[in-house]
């Protein structure tokens, strides 16, 4: 049994960048072979930038 090394990326983007981000990851990672991975898209209920205390989409920019 061959075990493949795995990596986990967590990326937060504004709504306008979800699809371009997915396409960029697929373009860079897709080999067509077993182990290419998966992309999970989830809502981010809240984000706070510690330095400025900005919240929501402003904190992600």
Order of alpha helices (4+ residues) and beta strands (2+ residues): alpha-alpha
